[in-house]
Structure formats: C-alpha cells, structure tokens
C-alpha cells in the first residue's frame, strides 16, 4: 500500500500540475473556476490523506488530525490573503505542494526500512508529522502576523 500511495501521489502531482498548463496552452483559461475547483479538490484530498494516515497505524490519529487542521488553517489564511491583499501564494518559505509530495514519497519509501525510530519507541511518521505540524503552525503565525500588520498599515485610521 505504501508503494501504491507513492504512485497515487505522483498521479496527483501530474494532474494538479497539468490542468492549468493545459488550459493556458489551449487558451481556455477560467481563472475563478480553476482556482475554486482546484482548492476544493485539494482540501478534500487533504481530508482523505490525513484520514487515511490516521487509520493506517503508521501515524497517531492526533498527529494526523493536527496536520489536517494546520493545513486547512494555512489554506484559509491563503484564501483570505488572496481576497484582502490581492495576492495568492501557493508556497510558504519556498515549500509548496510539489515539495510536500516529494517529502511524503520519501517517507513512504523510508517506511520499508524504518517504521520505528529512536530506539524503536516512535513511529517514523509520528516524528515527521510532529515536525511538520510545528513548522506549519510557525508558518501560520508568521504569515498571519505579517499580513495583519500590512493590512493595518495600509488602512490606518486618520
């Protein structure tokens, strides 16, 4: 199943990367429709992936749900920034969906050798998930503070 998950991540990346490119090549872009559908599908995919991780036994369900919540909060922040600032950022700190998929694929492959780490007491995906959760929450705090300060400066009360 780990290999199948890796193949599915590759197929997901291919589809996610090609849809906008294909629309541009065909000169049939629908930016609002594409933005909406792409992000709804990404959110549903995140729920499915983290639900699968929570049920797999490879990751503690609390860590999987924490990652899902952090992902959805970062998504909400991104959508609000798109609306209020007119800027959409797909990546944070040079880390985006492609890098996340590569990291997940590497984790899947590493699971064949190291399911349990640190003297066999912790699951590999628990360690990776906890680190990912901490980084995502830090990203969320930094980006939200920066955007709030920017909006405050741009809309000063006289």
PyMOL CGO cylinders between C-alpha atoms (Angstrom):
from pymol import cmd
from pymol.cgo import CYLINDER

trace = [
    CYLINDER, 0.00, 0.00, 0.00, 2.94, 2.34, 0.62, 0.3, 1, 1, 1, 1, 1, 1,
    CYLINDER, 2.94, 2.34, 0.62, 4.07, 1.91, -2.99, 0.3, 1, 1, 1, 1, 1, 1,
    CYLINDER, 4.07, 1.91, -2.99, 0.51, 2.46, -4.22, 0.3, 1, 1, 1, 1, 1, 1,
    CYLINDER, 0.51, 2.46, -4.22, 0.30, 5.64, -2.14, 0.3, 1, 1, 1, 1, 1, 1,
    CYLINDER, 0.30, 5.64, -2.14, 3.54, 6.85, -3.74, 0.3, 1, 1, 1, 1, 1, 1,
    CYLINDER, 3.54, 6.85, -3.74, 2.15, 6.16, -7.22, 0.3, 1, 1, 1, 1, 1, 1,
    CYLINDER, 2.15, 6.16, -7.22, -1.08, 7.98, -6.29, 0.3, 1, 1, 1, 1, 1, 1,
    CYLINDER, -1.08, 7.98, -6.29, 0.94, 11.00, -5.10, 0.3, 1, 1, 1, 1, 1, 1,
    CYLINDER, 0.94, 11.00, -5.10, 2.73, 11.06, -8.47, 0.3, 1, 1, 1, 1, 1, 1,
    CYLINDER, 2.73, 11.06, -8.47, -0.59, 10.87, -10.35, 0.3, 1, 1, 1, 1, 1, 1,
    CYLINDER, -0.59, 10.87, -10.35, -2.00, 13.62, -8.12, 0.3, 1, 1, 1, 1, 1, 1,
    CYLINDER, -2.00, 13.62, -8.12, 1.01, 15.83, -8.84, 0.3, 1, 1, 1, 1, 1, 1,
    CYLINDER, 1.01, 15.83, -8.84, 0.71, 15.21, -12.58, 0.3, 1, 1, 1, 1, 1, 1,
    CYLINDER, 0.71, 15.21, -12.58, -2.99, 16.08, -12.65, 0.3, 1, 1, 1, 1, 1, 1,
    CYLINDER, -2.99, 16.08, -12.65, -2.56, 19.10, -10.39, 0.3, 1, 1, 1, 1, 1, 1,
    CYLINDER, -2.56, 19.10, -10.39, 0.33, 20.41, -12.50, 0.3, 1, 1, 1, 1, 1, 1,
    CYLINDER, 0.33, 20.41, -12.50, -1.21, 19.79, -15.90, 0.3, 1, 1, 1, 1, 1, 1,
    CYLINDER, -1.21, 19.79, -15.90, -4.69, 21.22, -15.52, 0.3, 1, 1, 1, 1, 1, 1,
    CYLINDER, -4.69, 21.22, -15.52, -3.66, 24.89, -15.52, 0.3, 1, 1, 1, 1, 1, 1,
    CYLINDER, -3.66, 24.89, -15.52, -0.92, 24.35, -18.08, 0.3, 1, 1, 1, 1, 1, 1,
    CYLINDER, -0.92, 24.35, -18.08, -3.32, 22.60, -20.43, 0.3, 1, 1, 1, 1, 1, 1,
    CYLINDER, -3.32, 22.60, -20.43, -5.85, 25.44, -20.07, 0.3, 1, 1, 1, 1, 1, 1,
    CYLINDER, -5.85, 25.44, -20.07, -3.16, 28.02, -20.88, 0.3, 1, 1, 1, 1, 1, 1,
    CYLINDER, -3.16, 28.02, -20.88, -1.90, 26.08, -23.91, 0.3, 1, 1, 1, 1, 1, 1,
    CYLINDER, -1.90, 26.08, -23.91, -5.46, 25.71, -25.23, 0.3, 1, 1, 1, 1, 1, 1,
    CYLINDER, -5.46, 25.71, -25.23, -6.15, 29.37, -24.38, 0.3, 1, 1, 1, 1, 1, 1,
    CYLINDER, -6.15, 29.37, -24.38, -9.25, 28.31, -22.49, 0.3, 1, 1, 1, 1, 1, 1,
    CYLINDER, -9.25, 28.31, -22.49, -8.50, 29.64, -19.03, 0.3, 1, 1, 1, 1, 1, 1,
    CYLINDER, -8.50, 29.64, -19.03, -11.19, 30.05, -16.41, 0.3, 1, 1, 1, 1, 1, 1,
    CYLINDER, -11.19, 30.05, -16.41, -9.25, 31.53, -13.50, 0.3, 1, 1, 1, 1, 1, 1,
    CYLINDER, -9.25, 31.53, -13.50, -12.02, 31.81, -10.90, 0.3, 1, 1, 1, 1, 1, 1,
    CYLINDER, -12.02, 31.81, -10.90, -13.47, 28.39, -11.74, 0.3, 1, 1, 1, 1, 1, 1,
    CYLINDER, -13.47, 28.39, -11.74, -10.00, 26.80, -11.78, 0.3, 1, 1, 1, 1, 1, 1,
    CYLINDER, -10.00, 26.80, -11.78, -9.00, 28.45, -8.51, 0.3, 1, 1, 1, 1, 1, 1,
    CYLINDER, -9.00, 28.45, -8.51, -12.19, 27.31, -6.81, 0.3, 1, 1, 1, 1, 1, 1,
    CYLINDER, -12.19, 27.31, -6.81, -12.26, 23.73, -8.09, 0.3, 1, 1, 1, 1, 1, 1,
    CYLINDER, -12.26, 23.73, -8.09, -8.52, 23.21, -7.54, 0.3, 1, 1, 1, 1, 1, 1,
    CYLINDER, -8.52, 23.21, -7.54, -8.68, 24.27, -3.92, 0.3, 1, 1, 1, 1, 1, 1,
    CYLINDER, -8.68, 24.27, -3.92, -11.86, 22.38, -3.11, 0.3, 1, 1, 1, 1, 1, 1,
    CYLINDER, -11.86, 22.38, -3.11, -10.24, 19.23, -4.51, 0.3, 1, 1, 1, 1, 1, 1,
    CYLINDER, -10.24, 19.23, -4.51, -7.01, 19.95, -2.58, 0.3, 1, 1, 1, 1, 1, 1,
    CYLINDER, -7.01, 19.95, -2.58, -9.00, 20.30, 0.65, 0.3, 1, 1, 1, 1, 1, 1,
    CYLINDER, -9.00, 20.30, 0.65, -10.91, 17.08, 0.05, 0.3, 1, 1, 1, 1, 1, 1,
    CYLINDER, -10.91, 17.08, 0.05, -7.64, 15.34, -0.83, 0.3, 1, 1, 1, 1, 1, 1,
    CYLINDER, -7.64, 15.34, -0.83, -6.07, 16.56, 2.42, 0.3, 1, 1, 1, 1, 1, 1,
    CYLINDER, -6.07, 16.56, 2.42, -9.01, 15.20, 4.41, 0.3, 1, 1, 1, 1, 1, 1,
    CYLINDER, -9.01, 15.20, 4.41, -8.73, 11.84, 2.62, 0.3, 1, 1, 1, 1, 1, 1,
    CYLINDER, -8.73, 11.84, 2.62, -4.95, 11.66, 3.02, 0.3, 1, 1, 1, 1, 1, 1,
    CYLINDER, -4.95, 11.66, 3.02, -4.86, 12.60, 6.70, 0.3, 1, 1, 1, 1, 1, 1,
    CYLINDER, -4.86, 12.60, 6.70, -7.88, 10.38, 7.40, 0.3, 1, 1, 1, 1, 1, 1,
    CYLINDER, -7.88, 10.38, 7.40, -6.01, 7.53, 5.73, 0.3, 1, 1, 1, 1, 1, 1,
    CYLINDER, -6.01, 7.53, 5.73, -2.89, 8.26, 7.75, 0.3, 1, 1, 1, 1, 1, 1,
    CYLINDER, -2.89, 8.26, 7.75, -4.93, 8.36, 10.97, 0.3, 1, 1, 1, 1, 1, 1,
    CYLINDER, -4.93, 8.36, 10.97, -6.45, 4.96, 10.20, 0.3, 1, 1, 1, 1, 1, 1,
    CYLINDER, -6.45, 4.96, 10.20, -3.28, 3.35, 8.79, 0.3, 1, 1, 1, 1, 1, 1,
    CYLINDER, -3.28, 3.35, 8.79, -1.47, 2.67, 12.03, 0.3, 1, 1, 1, 1, 1, 1,
    CYLINDER, -1.47, 2.67, 12.03, 1.61, 4.44, 10.62, 0.3, 1, 1, 1, 1, 1, 1,
    CYLINDER, 1.61, 4.44, 10.62, 0.74, 7.74, 12.30, 0.3, 1, 1, 1, 1, 1, 1,
    CYLINDER, 0.74, 7.74, 12.30, -1.01, 8.55, 15.56, 0.3, 1, 1, 1, 1, 1, 1,
    CYLINDER, -1.01, 8.55, 15.56, -4.52, 9.87, 14.77, 0.3, 1, 1, 1, 1, 1, 1,
    CYLINDER, -4.52, 9.87, 14.77, -3.98, 13.02, 16.86, 0.3, 1, 1, 1, 1, 1, 1,
    CYLINDER, -3.98, 13.02, 16.86, -0.91, 13.97, 14.82, 0.3, 1, 1, 1, 1, 1, 1,
    CYLINDER, -0.91, 13.97, 14.82, -2.77, 13.29, 11.56, 0.3, 1, 1, 1, 1, 1, 1,
    CYLINDER, -2.77, 13.29, 11.56, -5.70, 15.45, 12.65, 0.3, 1, 1, 1, 1, 1, 1,
    CYLINDER, -5.70, 15.45, 12.65, -3.31, 18.18, 13.83, 0.3, 1, 1, 1, 1, 1, 1,
    CYLINDER, -3.31, 18.18, 13.83, -1.69, 18.19, 10.39, 0.3, 1, 1, 1, 1, 1, 1,
    CYLINDER, -1.69, 18.19, 10.39, -5.09, 18.37, 8.72, 0.3, 1, 1, 1, 1, 1, 1,
    CYLINDER, -5.09, 18.37, 8.72, -6.18, 21.28, 10.90, 0.3, 1, 1, 1, 1, 1, 1,
    CYLINDER, -6.18, 21.28, 10.90, -2.89, 23.12, 10.27, 0.3, 1, 1, 1, 1, 1, 1,
    CYLINDER, -2.89, 23.12, 10.27, -3.23, 22.53, 6.50, 0.3, 1, 1, 1, 1, 1, 1,
    CYLINDER, -3.23, 22.53, 6.50, -6.80, 23.83, 6.48, 0.3, 1, 1, 1, 1, 1, 1,
    CYLINDER, -6.80, 23.83, 6.48, -5.84, 26.88, 8.58, 0.3, 1, 1, 1, 1, 1, 1,
    CYLINDER, -5.84, 26.88, 8.58, -2.98, 27.68, 6.18, 0.3, 1, 1, 1, 1, 1, 1,
    CYLINDER, -2.98, 27.68, 6.18, -5.42, 27.27, 3.29, 0.3, 1, 1, 1, 1, 1, 1,
    CYLINDER, -5.42, 27.27, 3.29, -7.94, 29.61, 4.88, 0.3, 1, 1, 1, 1, 1, 1,
    CYLINDER, -7.94, 29.61, 4.88, -5.19, 32.14, 5.52, 0.3, 1, 1, 1, 1, 1, 1,
    CYLINDER, -5.19, 32.14, 5.52, -4.11, 31.89, 1.89, 0.3, 1, 1, 1, 1, 1, 1,
    CYLINDER, -4.11, 31.89, 1.89, -7.66, 32.42, 0.59, 0.3, 1, 1, 1, 1, 1, 1,
    CYLINDER, -7.66, 32.42, 0.59, -8.22, 35.39, 2.90, 0.3, 1, 1, 1, 1, 1, 1,
    CYLINDER, -8.22, 35.39, 2.90, -4.91, 36.92, 1.81, 0.3, 1, 1, 1, 1, 1, 1,
    CYLINDER, -4.91, 36.92, 1.81, -5.92, 36.43, -1.82, 0.3, 1, 1, 1, 1, 1, 1,
    CYLINDER, -5.92, 36.43, -1.82, -9.14, 38.33, -1.20, 0.3, 1, 1, 1, 1, 1, 1,
    CYLINDER, -9.14, 38.33, -1.20, -7.84, 41.09, 1.10, 0.3, 1, 1, 1, 1, 1, 1,
    CYLINDER, -7.84, 41.09, 1.10, -4.35, 41.65, -0.34, 0.3, 1, 1, 1, 1, 1, 1,
    CYLINDER, -4.35, 41.65, -0.34, -4.96, 40.55, -3.92, 0.3, 1, 1, 1, 1, 1, 1,
    CYLINDER, -4.96, 40.55, -3.92, -2.00, 38.16, -3.69, 0.3, 1, 1, 1, 1, 1, 1,
    CYLINDER, -2.00, 38.16, -3.69, -2.09, 34.39, -3.83, 0.3, 1, 1, 1, 1, 1, 1,
    CYLINDER, -2.09, 34.39, -3.83, 0.89, 32.45, -2.52, 0.3, 1, 1, 1, 1, 1, 1,
    CYLINDER, 0.89, 32.45, -2.52, 0.92, 28.72, -3.14, 0.3, 1, 1, 1, 1, 1, 1,
    CYLINDER, 0.92, 28.72, -3.14, 4.17, 28.14, -1.25, 0.3, 1, 1, 1, 1, 1, 1,
    CYLINDER, 4.17, 28.14, -1.25, 5.44, 29.25, 2.12, 0.3, 1, 1, 1, 1, 1, 1,
    CYLINDER, 5.44, 29.25, 2.12, 9.16, 29.71, 2.67, 0.3, 1, 1, 1, 1, 1, 1,
    CYLINDER, 9.16, 29.71, 2.67, 9.92, 28.03, -0.70, 0.3, 1, 1, 1, 1, 1, 1,
    CYLINDER, 9.92, 28.03, -0.70, 7.98, 24.94, 0.37, 0.3, 1, 1, 1, 1, 1, 1,
    CYLINDER, 7.98, 24.94, 0.37, 4.90, 24.10, -1.65, 0.3, 1, 1, 1, 1, 1, 1,
    CYLINDER, 4.90, 24.10, -1.65, 2.74, 21.22, -2.83, 0.3, 1, 1, 1, 1, 1, 1,
    CYLINDER, 2.74, 21.22, -2.83, 5.44, 19.63, -5.02, 0.3, 1, 1, 1, 1, 1, 1,
    CYLINDER, 5.44, 19.63, -5.02, 7.97, 19.60, -2.18, 0.3, 1, 1, 1, 1, 1, 1,
    CYLINDER, 7.97, 19.60, -2.18, 5.33, 18.18, 0.17, 0.3, 1, 1, 1, 1, 1, 1,
    CYLINDER, 5.33, 18.18, 0.17, 4.57, 15.35, -2.25, 0.3, 1, 1, 1, 1, 1, 1,
    CYLINDER, 4.57, 15.35, -2.25, 8.29, 14.57, -2.63, 0.3, 1, 1, 1, 1, 1, 1,
    CYLINDER, 8.29, 14.57, -2.63, 8.68, 14.52, 1.15, 0.3, 1, 1, 1, 1, 1, 1,
    CYLINDER, 8.68, 14.52, 1.15, 5.70, 12.18, 1.52, 0.3, 1, 1, 1, 1, 1, 1,
    CYLINDER, 5.70, 12.18, 1.52, 7.09, 9.86, -1.18, 0.3, 1, 1, 1, 1, 1, 1,
    CYLINDER, 7.09, 9.86, -1.18, 10.47, 9.79, 0.58, 0.3, 1, 1, 1, 1, 1, 1,
    CYLINDER, 10.47, 9.79, 0.58, 8.69, 9.00, 3.86, 0.3, 1, 1, 1, 1, 1, 1,
    CYLINDER, 8.69, 9.00, 3.86, 6.75, 6.18, 2.21, 0.3, 1, 1, 1, 1, 1, 1,
    CYLINDER, 6.75, 6.18, 2.21, 9.96, 4.65, 0.86, 0.3, 1, 1, 1, 1, 1, 1,
    CYLINDER, 9.96, 4.65, 0.86, 11.74, 5.11, 4.21, 0.3, 1, 1, 1, 1, 1, 1,
    CYLINDER, 11.74, 5.11, 4.21, 8.93, 3.20, 5.92, 0.3, 1, 1, 1, 1, 1, 1,
    CYLINDER, 8.93, 3.20, 5.92, 10.19, -0.01, 4.28, 0.3, 1, 1, 1, 1, 1, 1,
    CYLINDER, 10.19, -0.01, 4.28, 13.35, 0.28, 6.38, 0.3, 1, 1, 1, 1, 1, 1,
    CYLINDER, 13.35, 0.28, 6.38, 12.49, 2.40, 9.42, 0.3, 1, 1, 1, 1, 1, 1,
    CYLINDER, 12.49, 2.40, 9.42, 8.89, 2.12, 10.61, 0.3, 1, 1, 1, 1, 1, 1,
    CYLINDER, 8.89, 2.12, 10.61, 10.03, 2.72, 14.17, 0.3, 1, 1, 1, 1, 1, 1,
    CYLINDER, 10.03, 2.72, 14.17, 12.86, 5.14, 15.03, 0.3, 1, 1, 1, 1, 1, 1,
    CYLINDER, 12.86, 5.14, 15.03, 14.69, 6.41, 18.13, 0.3, 1, 1, 1, 1, 1, 1,
    CYLINDER, 14.69, 6.41, 18.13, 15.38, 3.01, 19.68, 0.3, 1, 1, 1, 1, 1, 1,
    CYLINDER, 15.38, 3.01, 19.68, 12.12, 1.61, 18.33, 0.3, 1, 1, 1, 1, 1, 1,
    CYLINDER, 12.12, 1.61, 18.33, 9.90, 3.82, 20.50, 0.3, 1, 1, 1, 1, 1, 1,
    CYLINDER, 9.90, 3.82, 20.50, 8.44, 6.22, 17.93, 0.3, 1, 1, 1, 1, 1, 1,
    CYLINDER, 8.44, 6.22, 17.93, 6.88, 5.77, 14.51, 0.3, 1, 1, 1, 1, 1, 1,
    CYLINDER, 6.88, 5.77, 14.51, 8.70, 7.49, 11.65, 0.3, 1, 1, 1, 1, 1, 1,
    CYLINDER, 8.70, 7.49, 11.65, 5.54, 9.29, 10.53, 0.3, 1, 1, 1, 1, 1, 1,
    CYLINDER, 5.54, 9.29, 10.53, 4.83, 10.44, 14.09, 0.3, 1, 1, 1, 1, 1, 1,
    CYLINDER, 4.83, 10.44, 14.09, 8.23, 12.15, 14.25, 0.3, 1, 1, 1, 1, 1, 1,
    CYLINDER, 8.23, 12.15, 14.25, 7.90, 13.60, 10.75, 0.3, 1, 1, 1, 1, 1, 1,
    CYLINDER, 7.90, 13.60, 10.75, 4.30, 14.62, 11.39, 0.3, 1, 1, 1, 1, 1, 1,
    CYLINDER, 4.30, 14.62, 11.39, 5.15, 16.35, 14.67, 0.3, 1, 1, 1, 1, 1, 1,
    CYLINDER, 5.15, 16.35, 14.67, 7.97, 18.28, 12.97, 0.3, 1, 1, 1, 1, 1, 1,
    CYLINDER, 7.97, 18.28, 12.97, 5.68, 19.14, 10.05, 0.3, 1, 1, 1, 1, 1, 1,
    CYLINDER, 5.68, 19.14, 10.05, 2.94, 20.30, 12.42, 0.3, 1, 1, 1, 1, 1, 1,
    CYLINDER, 2.94, 20.30, 12.42, 5.34, 22.56, 14.33, 0.3, 1, 1, 1, 1, 1, 1,
    CYLINDER, 5.34, 22.56, 14.33, 6.66, 24.09, 11.10, 0.3, 1, 1, 1, 1, 1, 1,
    CYLINDER, 6.66, 24.09, 11.10, 3.16, 24.61, 9.68, 0.3, 1, 1, 1, 1, 1, 1,
    CYLINDER, 3.16, 24.61, 9.68, 1.98, 26.32, 12.87, 0.3, 1, 1, 1, 1, 1, 1,
    CYLINDER, 1.98, 26.32, 12.87, 5.06, 28.56, 12.84, 0.3, 1, 1, 1, 1, 1, 1,
    CYLINDER, 5.06, 28.56, 12.84, 4.35, 29.43, 9.19, 0.3, 1, 1, 1, 1, 1, 1,
    CYLINDER, 4.35, 29.43, 9.19, 0.75, 30.21, 10.06, 0.3, 1, 1, 1, 1, 1, 1,
    CYLINDER, 0.75, 30.21, 10.06, 1.72, 32.54, 12.92, 0.3, 1, 1, 1, 1, 1, 1,
    CYLINDER, 1.72, 32.54, 12.92, 4.39, 34.39, 10.92, 0.3, 1, 1, 1, 1, 1, 1,
    CYLINDER, 4.39, 34.39, 10.92, 2.23, 34.84, 7.82, 0.3, 1, 1, 1, 1, 1, 1,
    CYLINDER, 2.23, 34.84, 7.82, -0.85, 35.90, 9.79, 0.3, 1, 1, 1, 1, 1, 1,
    CYLINDER, -0.85, 35.90, 9.79, 1.13, 38.45, 11.83, 0.3, 1, 1, 1, 1, 1, 1,
    CYLINDER, 1.13, 38.45, 11.83, 2.80, 39.83, 8.68, 0.3, 1, 1, 1, 1, 1, 1,
    CYLINDER, 2.80, 39.83, 8.68, -0.49, 40.09, 6.78, 0.3, 1, 1, 1, 1, 1, 1,
    CYLINDER, -0.49, 40.09, 6.78, -2.27, 41.68, 9.77, 0.3, 1, 1, 1, 1, 1, 1,
    CYLINDER, -2.27, 41.68, 9.77, 0.49, 44.29, 10.16, 0.3, 1, 1, 1, 1, 1, 1,
    CYLINDER, 0.49, 44.29, 10.16, 0.46, 45.01, 6.44, 0.3, 1, 1, 1, 1, 1, 1,
    CYLINDER, 0.46, 45.01, 6.44, -3.31, 45.49, 6.37, 0.3, 1, 1, 1, 1, 1, 1,
    CYLINDER, -3.31, 45.49, 6.37, -3.13, 47.65, 9.49, 0.3, 1, 1, 1, 1, 1, 1,
    CYLINDER, -3.13, 47.65, 9.49, -0.53, 49.93, 7.87, 0.3, 1, 1, 1, 1, 1, 1,
    CYLINDER, -0.53, 49.93, 7.87, -2.50, 50.12, 4.61, 0.3, 1, 1, 1, 1, 1, 1,
    CYLINDER, -2.50, 50.12, 4.61, -5.77, 51.01, 6.34, 0.3, 1, 1, 1, 1, 1, 1,
    CYLINDER, -5.77, 51.01, 6.34, -4.75, 53.47, 9.04, 0.3, 1, 1, 1, 1, 1, 1,
    CYLINDER, -4.75, 53.47, 9.04, -7.49, 55.43, 10.74, 0.3, 1, 1, 1, 1, 1, 1,
    CYLINDER, -7.49, 55.43, 10.74, -6.88, 59.18, 10.45, 0.3, 1, 1, 1, 1, 1, 1,
]
cmd.load_cgo(trace, "trace")
